[in-house]
Amino acid sequence: MKKILLTMTVVIIAIFMCTGCMSKKLEYDPNLGYDLNNVKNKDVTFNVYHSNTKDHTWELVTSFQCDPKPGHYNDVKIEGKKNKVIAVLSDNTYTESEDGKSASYDGVDLSTYEYVVKGFDGVDPGYVTFDVKDEEGEQFVRLYPITNSGEVSYYEEISLDKPYETDEKIIDNILITIVMK
C-alpha cells in the first residue's frame, strides 16, 4: 500500500513539474492584441513576410520592434487599399469603468508600412490566426491570403523555409510572425 501511495505521489509531482515547464499560450484580445508584459523574453519583434509570386518563398517585408509597457497591448494587423497592403503596429490600452460593467478602448498606431500588391482591390478577405506561446524563437501569428475573389483558402503546412501556395490562386500572402529573444 505504501509503495502504491509513494508511486502515485511521484507521478503527481512529475505531472505538476512538467506542467510548469511547458510554455504557456499568450492570451490574445481581438480589441487589444497581445499583453507582452509578462513574457519571459522582453526583446519582441513582429515580422511581416509576403510570398514571392515567382518562386512562392517567404520574403521579409518589414519588422516592428515592440517595447512592452504595463497596461499596454501590441498587435500587427493588415489593412487593404487599392493596390496596397498596409501593416500597422498598434499600442492599445483599455480603461475599465468604476462599476466594472464597461470599458473604453484606445489605440495608437506606432508604425505603418505600405506594401504594393498590383491588382489588389483593397478588400481584406480574412485571415487565419495561430496560437502564440511564451517561448523563445519565431512563431506564426496571422496569415492573410490576398485575393479579389472573396474566397479564401489556407494551406495547412506553412514553413518559412518552404514554398507556399504554389497553385497561384491568390495574388499574394502576408504572414505575420512574432520573435521573442
Secondary structure as a PSIPRED ss2 file (coil, helix, strand):
# PSIPRED VFORMAT (PSIPRED V4.0)

   1 M C   1.000  0.000  0.000
   2 K H   0.000  1.000  0.000
   3 K H   0.000  1.000  0.000
   4 I H   0.000  1.000  0.000
   5 L H   0.000  1.000  0.000
   6 L H   0.000  1.000  0.000
   7 T H   0.000  1.000  0.000
   8 M H   0.000  1.000  0.000
   9 T H   0.000  1.000  0.000
  10 V H   0.000  1.000  0.000
  11 V H   0.000  1.000  0.000
  12 I H   0.000  1.000  0.000
  13 I H   0.000  1.000  0.000
  14 A H   0.000  1.000  0.000
  15 I H   0.000  1.000  0.000
  16 F H   0.000  1.000  0.000
  17 M H   0.000  1.000  0.000
  18 C H   0.000  1.000  0.000
  19 T H   0.000  1.000  0.000
  20 G H   0.000  1.000  0.000
  21 C H   0.000  1.000  0.000
  22 M C   1.000  0.000  0.000
  23 S C   1.000  0.000  0.000
  24 K C   1.000  0.000  0.000
  25 K E   0.000  0.000  1.000
  26 L C   1.000  0.000  0.000
  27 E C   1.000  0.000  0.000
  28 Y E   0.000  0.000  1.000
  29 D E   0.000  0.000  1.000
  30 P C   1.000  0.000  0.000
  31 N C   1.000  0.000  0.000
  32 L C   1.000  0.000  0.000
  33 G E   0.000  0.000  1.000
  34 Y E   0.000  0.000  1.000
  35 D C   1.000  0.000  0.000
  36 L C   1.000  0.000  0.000
  37 N C   1.000  0.000  0.000
  38 N C   1.000  0.000  0.000
  39 V C   1.000  0.000  0.000
  40 K C   1.000  0.000  0.000
  41 N C   1.000  0.000  0.000
  42 K C   1.000  0.000  0.000
  43 D C   1.000  0.000  0.000
  44 V E   0.000  0.000  1.000
  45 T E   0.000  0.000  1.000
  46 F E   0.000  0.000  1.000
  47 N E   0.000  0.000  1.000
  48 V E   0.000  0.000  1.000
  49 Y E   0.000  0.000  1.000
  50 H E   0.000  0.000  1.000
  51 S E   0.000  0.000  1.000
  52 N C   1.000  0.000  0.000
  53 T C   1.000  0.000  0.000
  54 K C   1.000  0.000  0.000
  55 D C   1.000  0.000  0.000
  56 H C   1.000  0.000  0.000
  57 T C   1.000  0.000  0.000
  58 W E   0.000  0.000  1.000
  59 E E   0.000  0.000  1.000
  60 L E   0.000  0.000  1.000
  61 V E   0.000  0.000  1.000
  62 T E   0.000  0.000  1.000
  63 S E   0.000  0.000  1.000
  64 F E   0.000  0.000  1.000
  65 Q E   0.000  0.000  1.000
  66 C E   0.000  0.000  1.000
  67 D C   1.000  0.000  0.000
  68 P C   1.000  0.000  0.000
  69 K C   1.000  0.000  0.000
  70 P C   1.000  0.000  0.000
  71 G C   1.000  0.000  0.000
  72 H C   1.000  0.000  0.000
  73 Y E   0.000  0.000  1.000
  74 N E   0.000  0.000  1.000
  75 D E   0.000  0.000  1.000
  76 V E   0.000  0.000  1.000
  77 K E   0.000  0.000  1.000
  78 I E   0.000  0.000  1.000
  79 E E   0.000  0.000  1.000
  80 G E   0.000  0.000  1.000
  81 K E   0.000  0.000  1.000
  82 K C   1.000  0.000  0.000
  83 N C   1.000  0.000  0.000
  84 K E   0.000  0.000  1.000
  85 V E   0.000  0.000  1.000
  86 I E   0.000  0.000  1.000
  87 A E   0.000  0.000  1.000
  88 V E   0.000  0.000  1.000
  89 L E   0.000  0.000  1.000
  90 S E   0.000  0.000  1.000
  91 D E   0.000  0.000  1.000
  92 N E   0.000  0.000  1.000
  93 T E   0.000  0.000  1.000
  94 Y E   0.000  0.000  1.000
  95 T E   0.000  0.000  1.000
  96 E E   0.000  0.000  1.000
  97 S C   1.000  0.000  0.000
  98 E C   1.000  0.000  0.000
  99 D C   1.000  0.000  0.000
 100 G C   1.000  0.000  0.000
 101 K C   1.000  0.000  0.000
 102 S C   1.000  0.000  0.000
 103 A E   0.000  0.000  1.000
 104 S E   0.000  0.000  1.000
 105 Y E   0.000  0.000  1.000
 106 D E   0.000  0.000  1.000
 107 G E   0.000  0.000  1.000
 108 V E   0.000  0.000  1.000
 109 D E   0.000  0.000  1.000
 110 L E   0.000  0.000  1.000
 111 S E   0.000  0.000  1.000
 112 T E   0.000  0.000  1.000
 113 Y E   0.000  0.000  1.000
 114 E E   0.000  0.000  1.000
 115 Y E   0.000  0.000  1.000
 116 V E   0.000  0.000  1.000
 117 V C   1.000  0.000  0.000
 118 K C   1.000  0.000  0.000
 119 G C   1.000  0.000  0.000
 120 F C   1.000  0.000  0.000
 121 D C   1.000  0.000  0.000
 122 G C   1.000  0.000  0.000
 123 V C   1.000  0.000  0.000
 124 D C   1.000  0.000  0.000
 125 P C   1.000  0.000  0.000
 126 G C   1.000  0.000  0.000
 127 Y C   1.000  0.000  0.000
 128 V E   0.000  0.000  1.000
 129 T E   0.000  0.000  1.000
 130 F C   1.000  0.000  0.000
 131 D C   1.000  0.000  0.000
 132 V C   1.000  0.000  0.000
 133 K E   0.000  0.000  1.000
 134 D C   1.000  0.000  0.000
 135 E C   1.000  0.000  0.000
 136 E C   1.000  0.000  0.000
 137 G E   0.000  0.000  1.000
 138 E E   0.000  0.000  1.000
 139 Q E   0.000  0.000  1.000
 140 F E   0.000  0.000  1.000
 141 V E   0.000  0.000  1.000
 142 R E   0.000  0.000  1.000
 143 L E   0.000  0.000  1.000
 144 Y E   0.000  0.000  1.000
 145 P E   0.000  0.000  1.000
 146 I E   0.000  0.000  1.000
 147 T C   1.000  0.000  0.000
 148 N C   1.000  0.000  0.000
 149 S C   1.000  0.000  0.000
 150 G C   1.000  0.000  0.000
 151 E C   1.000  0.000  0.000
 152 V C   1.000  0.000  0.000
 153 S C   1.000  0.000  0.000
 154 Y C   1.000  0.000  0.000
 155 Y C   1.000  0.000  0.000
 156 E C   1.000  0.000  0.000
 157 E C   1.000  0.000  0.000
 158 I C   1.000  0.000  0.000
 159 S C   1.000  0.000  0.000
 160 L C   1.000  0.000  0.000
 161 D C   1.000  0.000  0.000
 162 K C   1.000  0.000  0.000
 163 P C   1.000  0.000  0.000
 164 Y C   1.000  0.000  0.000
 165 E C   1.000  0.000  0.000
 166 T C   1.000  0.000  0.000
 167 D C   1.000  0.000  0.000
 168 E C   1.000  0.000  0.000
 169 K C   1.000  0.000  0.000
 170 I C   1.000  0.000  0.000
 171 I C   1.000  0.000  0.000
 172 D E   0.000  0.000  1.000
 173 N E   0.000  0.000  1.000
 174 I E   0.000  0.000  1.000
 175 L E   0.000  0.000  1.000
 176 I E   0.000  0.000  1.000
 177 T E   0.000  0.000  1.000
 178 I E   0.000  0.000  1.000
 179 V E   0.000  0.000  1.000
 180 M E   0.000  0.000  1.000
 181 K C   1.000  0.000  0.000
